[in-house]
Amino acid sequence: SIVVNTDKSNFKIISSKKSNINHIEITGKKLDAKYIIDSLTSSKPSNVVSKKFNGTISANLDTVDTGTNDDIRDFNLTGTILNGKFTKLDANGVFSNKEKISIKISKNKNGNLTTYMLSDRARPFIAGFSFIKGFEKGKLEFTSEDLSATFSKGKIIISDFKIREIPVLAQILSLASVTGILDTLKGEGIRFDNTVIVYENDEKFFTFKDFYGTGPSLGFIVEGRINNLDDFVSLDGNLIPAYEVNRLLSNIPILGQILTGKSGDGVFGVSFKIKGKDNNFETSINPVRTITPRFVQRFVDIFRTSK
């Protein structure tokens, strides 16, 4: 057996072999699992153990350190590993008496590996996105499917959360003179009801196929990608205050005129670009009075669905 005792970890690993099948058992008080969590949702998934390992694994731990002050308690796991990667997994734990987490990895009817995670705290699993900071609360539903050894697609749904610190967003709001929302960001934080990320991931790029969010203050639509080779982020987006969308929803004739280009009463919004890496991002914005009808329709559809 192997005993690990550090500042963040205190557990024991027992390896055995039965009926020619390797088995790893992990038990203890605490495990630093940030690396494992990153392998689940990161744009660059990696092996959990050695690529040479094939067998089964089980774990029972009092506490799992996620790296974001959201420790998972009473964590238990059973799984099967092939060439260092999970091919089957069932894991459960709790953040508190009312907050739970469950993770499941299995093969679907097409024989592709799928991951499904439901967590009452989202923060540990979005920490890998370097352009998102100051994340609070929120629930997360994560699904992914491996279509090949190097290509996967997935969907992340995050609901009911606040953001208090996004330097890039603060810069966008400041340059666009959206002072009310900027003050909220710097104070109690901007609340979002729902954010959806649909992505594709291969060896070169983590691509946002659909990335949008809605809340009482604003909505956004983003497209772009993260370079998996150097972590360079390249995003294009549109942001609109919620009151603009609500104004349209309460006046359908005006909405129709705007969508057909017949109304001179435009819709205020902000188009922006974000490029960079390692928290060193360049942001360019264009506050516009009239967002293109395509984006107006998209925002209206998103806000209607979220209500």
Secondary structure, 3 states (H helix, E strand, C coil): CEEEECCCCEEEEEEEEECCEEEEEEEEEEEECHHHHHHHHCCCCCCCCCCCCCEEEEEEEEEEECCCCCCEEEEEEEEEEECCEEEEEEEEEECCCCCEEEEEEEECCCCCEEEEEEECCCHHHHCCCCCCCCEEEEEEEEEEEECCCCCEEEEEEEEEEEECCCHHHHHHHHHCCCHHHHHHHHCCCEEEEEEEEEEEECCCEEEEEEEEEECCCEEEEEEEEEECCCCCEEEEEEEEEHHHHHHHHCCHHHHHHHHCCCCCCCCCEEEEEEEEECCEEEEEEEEECCCCHHHHHHHHHHHHHHC
